[in-house]
Amino acid sequence: MRNIFFVAILFAFLTPEVTAQKKIPIPVDTTVVTAHRVNINGQRVDYTATTGMQPVWNDEGEAIASLFYTYYKRQGNVDLKNRPLVISFNGGPGSASVWMHIAYTGPKVLEIDPEGFPIQPYGVKENPYSILDVADIVFVNPVNTGFSRIIEPKGDKKRDRDQFFGVNADVSYLAKWINTFVTRYDRWLSPKYLIGESYGTTRVSGLALELQNSQWMYLNGVILVSPTDIGIDREGPVEIANRLPYFTAAAWYHDLLPQELQQRDLEELLPEVEQYAINELLPALAQGGFLEQERKEDIAATMARYSGISKEEILQHNLEVPYRYFWKDLLRDKKGLTVGRLDSRYVGLDRKEAGDSPDYNSELTSWLHSFTPAINHYLRNDLKFKTDLTYYMFGPVHPWDRSRDNTGENLRQAMAQNPNLDVLIQSGYFDGATTYFDAKYTMWQLDPSGKMRDRLSFKGYRSGHMMYLRNEDLKKANEDLREFILNSLPKPGAPATY
């Protein structure tokens, strides 16, 4: 429940006439502070919410961009040197820091039904599971997401977009921005954590090492929510075999597996499919066109049993069923519907039942129903941030330079250099874009030596890409975060050493 507001507004427009949208001023350096309270796990937590725009500086001290952020800080008798700070990013690239902000870790969550489907009237409500009881949180919007914008120089000259829109450019300028934020808000002594979702996992994996090497800032934890491949190769037979456990999960949810499999609990069934994918399917795929026909028939039959796709279709695809075909075909005969990419619990309706891919992403259109009105109303009315700028749910950041993506190796190196750095991976079983089994594979490959395996952990949930939209998983995932943060804090006086 929100407490009495106090609003301290400082609009220090460093260059008030500079605009990316010629008619709308871009606030370069602003602060708006409001006071609130929330009940988390039955405990009252008083906090302030600071929304603002903080510059990105170049080497000459010129503001070249301004990033929009929201910073939640617990009030009361708080010792900042022992108070964790969680720095949160979403992905895309090009996605605003909105999804985890008002649906996962923040003090407010969407008004949605218990399974994550939109309901009206749109808006937000208290999040009784937020991690704000144990950590302060800042949600950061990279350039051209949310209200964040490039600050163009005076005259006709334009900024070089390459300094913002690429794997390594993104990491470089955000590390500098984080340094400024930590300095301004006196958080240098605080334990620090990065959390990223989807492409945000590429971002925070790269930032872990960049913060150490260029800003001399050492972290206590990195949380990867629905991670990308973070530069870890899985092409060919590995990529194909890794699809099967997700196929099983989605088919199980829609009650399309044989009865003897369907009646088993999902988390009891999936390890069996994982072992089949690794020990049987992967070696068979490696043989390609030289796999014996009888063996190929047996493999296709087992894949059909585990996937809800017919043996004939699997053979027609030479055992390589594309994701998009799966989303189109799984419910084709039963309901004439498609299933969602990011969350296959959601279904869609295509113009034609025929075809090999869905017309649209049913889950994303559902989410935009509730997220877009909620974030626009919440920021402007509850948090009092006033601007005519469009809030970019998805902003213009392309082309994005994906070359030299070594972010997984960067994370491994950061962990090796910093014995206090632990990693948690969270994934939804019904996510078909960044599948839970790919996430496990990433964890297995992250440290080939195996010497840091006790610092890597995985948690799975019975939902999709944004597992926290399902209320049961919102509670469970936040509790897993809370436990990870508290367990990764060093004991008093313990040195960072092997």
C-alpha positions as CSV (number, residue, x, y, z in Angstrom):
1,M,0.0,0.0,0.0
2,R,1.4,3.4,-0.9
3,N,2.2,5.8,1.9
4,I,2.0,9.6,1.7
5,F,4.0,10.9,-1.2
6,F,6.9,13.2,-0.9
7,V,8.1,14.3,-4.3
8,A,11.4,15.9,-4.9
9,I,11.7,16.8,-8.6
10,L,14.9,18.1,-10.1
11,F,14.8,18.6,-13.8
12,A,18.4,19.6,-14.7
13,F,18.2,19.6,-18.5
14,L,21.8,19.8,-19.4
15,T,20.9,20.5,-23.0
16,P,17.1,21.3,-22.9
17,E,16.9,22.0,-26.6
18,V,18.6,18.7,-27.7
19,T,15.9,16.2,-28.9
20,A,15.8,12.9,-30.6
21,Q,12.2,13.5,-31.4
22,K,12.4,17.1,-32.5
23,K,9.4,18.3,-30.7
24,I,9.8,16.5,-27.4
25,P,12.7,17.5,-25.0
26,I,14.7,14.6,-23.6
27,P,15.4,15.0,-19.9
28,V,19.1,14.4,-19.5
29,D,19.6,14.4,-15.7
30,T,16.4,14.1,-13.5
31,T,15.3,12.8,-10.2
32,V,11.7,12.1,-8.9
33,V,11.4,10.5,-5.5
34,T,8.2,9.1,-4.0
35,A,7.6,7.3,-0.7
36,H,5.7,4.0,-0.4
37,R,5.1,0.9,1.7
38,V,4.4,-2.7,0.9
39,N,3.8,-5.9,2.8
40,I,6.2,-8.7,1.9
41,N,5.6,-12.1,3.4
42,G,3.5,-10.5,6.1
43,Q,6.2,-7.9,6.9
44,R,5.8,-4.1,6.4
45,V,8.5,-2.6,4.2
46,D,8.8,1.1,3.8
47,Y,10.7,2.3,0.7
48,T,11.4,5.1,-1.7
49,A,11.1,4.9,-5.4
50,T,13.5,7.1,-7.4
51,T,12.7,7.4,-11.1
52,G,15.0,9.5,-13.3
53,M,17.3,9.9,-16.2
54,Q,21.0,9.5,-15.7
55,P,23.5,10.5,-18.5
56,V,25.9,8.2,-20.3
57,W,29.2,10.2,-20.5
58,N,31.8,9.9,-23.2
59,D,35.5,10.4,-22.6
60,E,35.3,14.1,-23.1
61,G,32.6,14.4,-20.3
62,E,29.8,15.0,-22.8
63,A,26.3,13.4,-22.3
64,I,25.8,11.2,-25.3
65,A,22.7,9.4,-24.1
66,S,20.4,9.4,-21.0
67,L,19.1,6.2,-19.4
68,F,15.8,6.0,-17.6
69,Y,15.9,4.0,-14.4
70,T,13.7,3.2,-11.3
71,Y,15.5,2.6,-8.0
72,Y,13.7,1.1,-5.0
73,K,15.5,1.6,-1.7
74,R,14.3,0.3,1.6
75,Q,13.9,2.9,4.4
76,G,14.5,2.6,8.1
77,N,17.5,1.5,10.0
78,V,19.4,0.2,6.9
79,D,23.2,-0.3,6.8
80,L,24.1,0.2,3.1
81,K,27.4,-1.6,3.4
82,N,25.5,-4.8,4.3
83,R,22.5,-4.1,2.1
84,P,22.5,-6.0,-1.2
85,L,21.9,-4.0,-4.4
86,V,20.3,-5.8,-7.4
87,I,20.8,-4.2,-10.8
88,S,18.1,-5.5,-13.2
89,F,18.0,-5.7,-17.0
90,N,15.6,-7.1,-19.5
91,G,16.6,-8.2,-23.0
92,G,15.5,-8.1,-26.6
93,P,17.9,-6.6,-27.4
94,G,15.6,-3.5,-27.5
95,S,13.2,-4.5,-24.7
96,A,12.4,-2.1,-21.9
97,S,13.2,-3.0,-18.3
98,V,9.5,-3.5,-17.7
99,W,8.8,-7.2,-17.5
100,M,10.7,-8.1,-14.3
101,H,10.0,-4.6,-13.0
102,I,6.2,-4.9,-12.7
103,A,5.8,-8.6,-12.7
104,Y,8.7,-10.2,-10.8
105,T,11.0,-8.7,-8.3
106,G,9.7,-5.2,-7.8
107,P,7.2,-4.1,-5.1
108,K,4.3,-3.9,-7.6
109,V,3.0,-6.6,-10.0
110,L,0.4,-6.7,-12.7
111,E,-3.3,-7.2,-12.2
112,I,-3.4,-10.6,-14.0
113,D,-5.1,-13.9,-13.4
114,P,-3.3,-16.6,-11.4
115,E,-1.9,-18.2,-14.6
116,G,-0.7,-14.9,-16.1
117,F,-3.4,-14.0,-18.5
118,P,-4.6,-10.3,-18.8
119,I,-7.6,-9.0,-17.0
120,Q,-9.2,-5.6,-17.0
121,P,-9.1,-3.0,-15.6
122,Y,-5.3,-3.0,-16.2
123,G,-2.9,-1.9,-13.5
124,V,-0.6,-3.0,-10.7
125,K,-1.1,-4.2,-7.2
126,E,1.2,-5.0,-4.2
127,N,3.8,-7.8,-4.8
128,P,3.8,-9.8,-1.5
129,Y,6.8,-11.8,-2.7
130,S,9.2,-9.0,-3.8
131,I,12.8,-9.3,-2.8
132,L,12.8,-5.7,-1.6
133,D,12.8,-7.0,2.0
134,V,16.4,-8.3,1.5
135,A,17.8,-6.2,-1.3
136,D,17.4,-2.8,-3.0
137,I,16.7,-2.9,-6.8
138,V,17.4,-0.6,-9.7
139,F,15.7,-1.4,-13.1
140,V,17.8,0.0,-15.9
141,N,16.6,0.8,-19.5
142,P,19.4,0.7,-22.1
143,V,19.5,3.2,-24.9
144,N,16.3,3.4,-27.0
145,T,14.3,1.3,-24.5
146,G,11.7,2.8,-22.1
147,F,12.3,6.5,-22.0
148,S,16.1,6.2,-22.6
149,R,17.4,8.0,-25.6
150,I,20.5,9.0,-27.5
151,I,21.4,12.7,-27.0
152,E,22.3,14.0,-30.4
153,P,25.0,16.8,-30.7
154,K,24.0,20.2,-31.8
155,G,23.8,20.7,-35.6
156,D,23.3,18.1,-38.2
157,K,25.8,15.6,-37.0
158,K,24.5,12.3,-35.5
159,R,25.9,10.1,-32.8
160,D,27.6,6.9,-33.9
161,R,25.0,4.1,-33.2
162,D,27.7,1.5,-33.1
163,Q,28.7,2.7,-29.6
164,F,25.4,1.5,-28.2
165,F,23.9,-1.3,-30.3
166,G,26.0,-4.4,-30.1
167,V,27.0,-7.2,-27.7
168,N,30.2,-5.5,-26.6
169,A,29.3,-1.9,-27.1
170,D,26.2,-2.4,-24.9
171,V,28.3,-4.0,-22.1
172,S,31.0,-1.2,-22.3
173,Y,28.7,1.8,-21.9
174,L,26.5,0.2,-19.3
175,A,29.4,-0.6,-17.1
176,K,30.3,3.1,-17.1
177,W,26.7,4.0,-16.3
178,I,26.6,1.6,-13.4
179,N,29.8,3.1,-12.0
180,T,28.1,6.5,-12.1
181,F,24.9,5.2,-10.4
182,V,26.8,3.3,-7.7
183,T,28.8,6.5,-7.0
184,R,25.8,8.8,-6.9
185,Y,23.8,6.6,-4.6
186,D,26.7,5.7,-2.3
187,R,26.5,1.9,-3.0
188,W,30.2,1.1,-3.4
189,L,30.3,-0.9,-0.2
190,S,27.1,-2.8,-0.8
191,P,27.1,-6.4,-2.0
192,K,26.0,-6.2,-5.7
193,Y,24.1,-8.6,-7.9
194,L,23.1,-8.5,-11.6
195,I,19.9,-10.0,-12.9
196,G,19.1,-10.3,-16.6
197,E,16.3,-11.9,-18.5
198,S,16.6,-13.4,-22.0
199,Y,19.0,-11.3,-24.0
200,G,19.6,-9.5,-20.6
201,T,21.5,-12.7,-19.6
202,T,24.0,-12.0,-22.4
203,R,24.3,-8.4,-21.1
204,V,24.9,-9.3,-17.4
205,S,27.3,-12.1,-18.3
206,G,29.4,-9.7,-20.2
207,L,29.0,-7.0,-17.5
208,A,30.3,-9.3,-14.8
209,L,33.8,-9.2,-16.3
210,E,33.6,-5.7,-17.7
211,L,32.7,-4.3,-14.3
212,Q,35.7,-6.1,-12.7
213,N,38.2,-5.2,-15.5
214,S,37.3,-1.7,-16.4
215,Q,35.4,-0.4,-13.3
216,W,37.1,-2.5,-10.6
217,M,33.7,-3.4,-9.3
218,Y,33.3,-7.0,-8.0
219,L,29.9,-8.7,-7.7
220,N,28.5,-11.3,-5.4
221,G,26.0,-12.9,-7.8
222,V,24.7,-13.1,-11.3
223,I,21.1,-14.3,-12.0
224,L,20.3,-15.6,-15.5
225,V,16.5,-15.7,-16.1
226,S,15.6,-17.7,-19.3
227,P,19.2,-17.4,-20.6
228,T,20.3,-17.1,-24.2
229,D,23.3,-19.2,-25.4
230,I,25.7,-16.4,-24.0
231,G,28.1,-17.3,-26.8
232,I,28.3,-21.0,-26.0
233,D,28.1,-23.1,-29.1
234,R,25.4,-25.7,-29.5
235,E,24.9,-25.9,-33.2
236,G,24.2,-29.2,-35.2
237,P,23.1,-32.4,-33.4
238,V,23.4,-30.9,-29.9
239,E,21.0,-28.0,-30.8
240,I,18.5,-30.5,-32.3
241,A,18.6,-33.0,-29.5
242,N,18.2,-30.3,-26.9
243,R,14.7,-29.5,-28.2
244,L,13.1,-32.8,-27.1
245,P,12.7,-32.1,-23.4
246,Y,10.9,-28.9,-24.1
247,F,8.7,-30.7,-26.6
248,T,7.8,-33.1,-23.9
249,A,7.0,-30.4,-21.4
250,A,4.7,-28.5,-23.8
251,A,2.9,-31.7,-24.9
252,W,2.5,-32.7,-21.3
253,Y,0.9,-29.4,-20.5
254,H,-1.6,-29.8,-23.3
255,D,-2.4,-33.5,-22.3
256,L,-1.0,-34.9,-25.6
257,L,1.4,-37.6,-24.3
258,P,0.5,-41.3,-24.0
259,Q,-1.4,-42.0,-20.8
260,E,1.4,-43.7,-19.0
261,L,3.6,-40.6,-19.5
262,Q,0.8,-38.1,-19.0
263,Q,-0.1,-39.4,-15.6
264,R,3.4,-38.9,-14.3
265,D,4.5,-35.6,-12.6
266,L,6.3,-33.3,-15.1
267,E,9.5,-33.0,-12.9
268,E,9.6,-36.8,-12.5
269,L,9.2,-37.3,-16.3
270,L,11.6,-34.7,-17.7
271,P,14.9,-36.3,-16.4
272,E,14.1,-39.4,-18.3
273,V,13.6,-37.5,-21.5
274,E,16.8,-35.5,-20.9
275,Q,18.8,-38.7,-20.5
276,Y,17.3,-40.1,-23.7
277,A,18.2,-36.8,-25.6
278,I,21.8,-37.0,-24.4
279,N,22.5,-40.8,-24.6
280,E,20.3,-41.9,-27.5
281,L,19.1,-39.1,-29.7
282,L,22.3,-37.1,-29.9
283,P,24.5,-40.0,-31.0
284,A,21.8,-41.0,-33.6
285,L,21.7,-37.4,-35.0
286,A,25.5,-37.4,-35.2
287,Q,25.3,-40.2,-37.8
288,G,23.1,-38.1,-40.1
289,G,22.2,-39.9,-43.3
290,F,24.2,-42.9,-42.4
291,L,22.0,-43.9,-39.5
292,E,20.5,-47.3,-40.1
293,Q,16.9,-47.1,-41.2
294,E,15.6,-49.5,-38.5
295,R,17.4,-47.4,-35.9
296,K,16.0,-44.2,-37.4
297,E,12.4,-45.7,-37.2
298,D,13.0,-46.6,-33.5
299,I,14.3,-43.1,-32.7
300,A,11.3,-41.4,-34.5
301,A,8.9,-43.6,-32.6
302,T,10.4,-42.7,-29.3
303,M,10.5,-39.0,-30.2
304,A,6.8,-39.2,-31.2
305,R,6.0,-40.8,-27.8
306,Y,7.8,-37.9,-26.0
307,S,6.7,-35.0,-28.1
308,G,3.1,-35.2,-29.3
309,I,4.2,-35.0,-32.9
310,S,3.5,-38.1,-35.1
311,K,6.3,-40.5,-36.1
312,E,5.5,-39.9,-39.7
313,E,6.1,-36.1,-39.4
314,I,9.3,-36.7,-37.5
315,L,10.6,-39.0,-40.2
316,Q,9.6,-36.5,-42.9
317,H,11.8,-34.0,-41.0
318,N,14.7,-36.5,-40.8
319,L,14.4,-36.4,-37.0
320,E,14.9,-32.6,-37.0
321,V,11.6,-31.0,-36.1
322,P,11.9,-27.2,-36.2
323,Y,10.5,-25.2,-33.3
324,R,8.2,-23.2,-35.5
325,Y,6.7,-26.4,-36.9
326,F,6.1,-27.7,-33.4
327,W,4.3,-24.5,-32.3
328,K,2.1,-24.7,-35.4
329,D,1.5,-28.5,-35.4
330,L,1.1,-29.6,-31.7
331,L,-2.6,-28.6,-31.4
332,R,-3.4,-28.6,-35.1
333,D,-5.5,-31.8,-35.2
334,K,-6.9,-31.5,-31.7
335,K,-8.0,-27.9,-31.5
336,G,-6.9,-26.2,-34.7
337,L,-4.8,-23.8,-32.6
338,T,-1.1,-22.8,-32.3
339,V,1.0,-22.7,-29.1
340,G,3.1,-19.8,-28.0
341,R,6.9,-19.5,-28.6
342,L,7.9,-17.8,-25.3
343,D,5.3,-19.7,-23.3
344,S,3.6,-22.7,-24.9
345,R,0.7,-22.6,-22.4
346,Y,-0.7,-19.7,-24.5
347,V,-2.6,-20.6,-27.7
348,G,-3.2,-18.7,-30.9
349,L,-5.7,-18.7,-33.8
350,D,-4.3,-18.6,-37.3
351,R,-5.9,-17.7,-40.6
352,K,-5.3,-21.3,-41.8
353,E,-4.7,-24.5,-40.0
354,A,-2.3,-25.5,-42.7
355,G,1.3,-24.3,-42.8
356,D,4.6,-24.8,-41.0
357,S,4.7,-21.8,-38.6
358,P,2.3,-19.7,-36.5
359,D,1.0,-16.3,-37.8
360,Y,2.0,-14.5,-34.6
361,N,3.3,-15.1,-31.1
362,S,0.2,-15.7,-29.0
363,E,2.0,-15.2,-25.7
364,L,3.5,-11.9,-26.5
365,T,0.3,-10.3,-27.8
366,S,-1.3,-11.5,-24.5
367,W,1.4,-9.9,-22.4
368,L,1.3,-6.6,-24.2
369,H,-2.4,-6.3,-23.3
370,S,-1.5,-5.8,-19.6
371,F,2.1,-4.6,-19.5
372,T,1.8,-1.6,-21.8
373,P,-1.1,0.3,-20.1
374,A,0.1,-0.8,-16.6
375,I,3.7,0.6,-16.9
376,N,2.6,3.8,-18.6
377,H,0.1,4.5,-15.9
378,Y,2.3,3.4,-13.0
379,L,5.3,5.5,-13.9
380,R,3.4,8.7,-14.6
381,N,0.7,8.5,-11.9
382,D,2.2,6.4,-9.0
383,L,5.8,7.3,-9.4
384,K,5.1,10.9,-10.8
385,F,7.6,10.7,-13.7
386,K,6.1,13.1,-16.3
387,T,7.2,13.2,-19.9
388,D,5.7,13.2,-23.3
389,L,8.3,10.7,-24.6
390,T,6.9,7.4,-25.8
391,Y,7.7,4.5,-23.5
392,Y,9.4,2.1,-25.8
393,M,8.4,-1.5,-24.9
394,F,10.5,-2.5,-27.8
395,G,12.8,0.2,-29.2
396,P,14.8,0.9,-32.4
397,V,18.2,-0.7,-31.7
398,H,18.8,-2.6,-34.9
399,P,21.1,-3.5,-36.6
400,W,22.6,-5.1,-33.5
401,D,26.2,-6.3,-33.8
402,R,26.3,-9.8,-32.4
403,S,29.9,-10.5,-33.4
404,R,32.5,-11.5,-30.8
405,D,30.0,-12.7,-28.3
406,N,32.2,-14.3,-25.6
407,T,29.9,-13.4,-22.8
408,G,29.7,-16.9,-21.4
409,E,33.5,-17.2,-21.2
410,N,33.5,-13.7,-19.7
411,L,31.2,-14.8,-16.9
412,R,33.4,-17.9,-16.3
413,Q,36.5,-15.7,-16.1
414,A,34.8,-13.3,-13.8
415,M,33.9,-16.2,-11.5
416,A,37.4,-17.6,-11.6
417,Q,38.9,-14.2,-10.7
418,N,36.3,-13.6,-8.0
419,P,35.7,-16.5,-5.5
420,N,32.7,-14.6,-4.1
421,L,30.8,-14.6,-7.4
422,D,28.0,-17.2,-7.6
423,V,25.5,-17.8,-10.5
424,L,21.8,-18.8,-10.4
425,I,19.9,-19.9,-13.5
426,Q,16.1,-19.8,-13.6
427,S,14.0,-21.2,-16.5
428,G,10.4,-22.1,-17.3
429,Y,9.7,-25.6,-18.6
430,F,7.2,-24.3,-21.2
431,D,9.6,-21.7,-22.8
432,G,10.2,-22.6,-26.4
433,A,12.5,-19.6,-27.2
434,T,15.2,-20.1,-24.6
435,T,14.4,-23.6,-23.4
436,Y,15.1,-24.9,-19.9
437,F,17.3,-27.8,-21.2
438,D,19.4,-25.3,-23.3
439,A,19.8,-23.4,-20.0
440,K,21.0,-26.5,-18.2
441,Y,23.4,-27.2,-21.1
442,T,24.7,-23.7,-20.8
443,M,25.3,-24.2,-17.1
444,W,27.2,-27.5,-17.8
445,Q,29.4,-25.9,-20.5
446,L,30.1,-22.7,-18.6
447,D,33.0,-24.1,-16.6
448,P,34.6,-27.1,-18.4
449,S,36.9,-27.7,-15.5
450,G,34.0,-28.5,-13.2
451,K,35.9,-26.7,-10.3
452,M,33.2,-24.1,-9.9
453,R,30.1,-26.3,-10.2
454,D,29.2,-25.8,-6.5
455,R,28.8,-22.0,-7.4
456,L,26.3,-22.7,-10.2
457,S,22.7,-23.6,-9.6
458,F,19.5,-24.2,-11.6
459,K,15.9,-23.8,-10.8
460,G,13.0,-24.8,-13.1
461,Y,9.3,-23.6,-13.0
462,R,6.0,-24.8,-14.4
463,S,5.5,-21.8,-16.7
464,G,7.3,-20.2,-19.6
465,H,9.9,-17.5,-20.5
466,M,8.5,-15.1,-17.8
467,M,7.9,-17.8,-15.3
468,Y,6.9,-15.3,-12.7
469,L,3.6,-14.5,-14.4
470,R,2.1,-17.6,-12.9
471,N,1.3,-16.7,-9.3
472,E,2.6,-20.0,-7.9
473,D,5.9,-19.5,-9.6
474,L,6.1,-15.8,-8.7
475,K,6.2,-16.8,-5.1
476,K,8.6,-19.7,-5.7
477,A,11.0,-17.8,-8.0
478,N,11.3,-14.8,-5.6
479,E,11.9,-17.2,-2.7
480,D,14.7,-18.8,-4.7
481,L,16.2,-15.4,-5.4
482,R,15.9,-14.4,-1.8
483,E,17.7,-17.7,-0.7
484,F,20.4,-17.2,-3.4
485,I,21.1,-13.7,-2.3
486,L,21.3,-14.5,1.4
487,N,23.4,-17.6,0.9
488,S,25.9,-15.9,-1.4
489,L,26.7,-13.2,1.0
490,P,30.2,-13.9,2.5
491,K,30.3,-14.6,6.2
492,P,31.7,-11.6,8.2
493,G,35.5,-11.5,8.0
494,A,35.7,-14.3,5.4
495,P,38.4,-13.5,2.8
496,A,37.8,-13.8,-1.0
497,T,40.3,-16.6,-1.6
498,Y,40.5,-20.2,-2.8
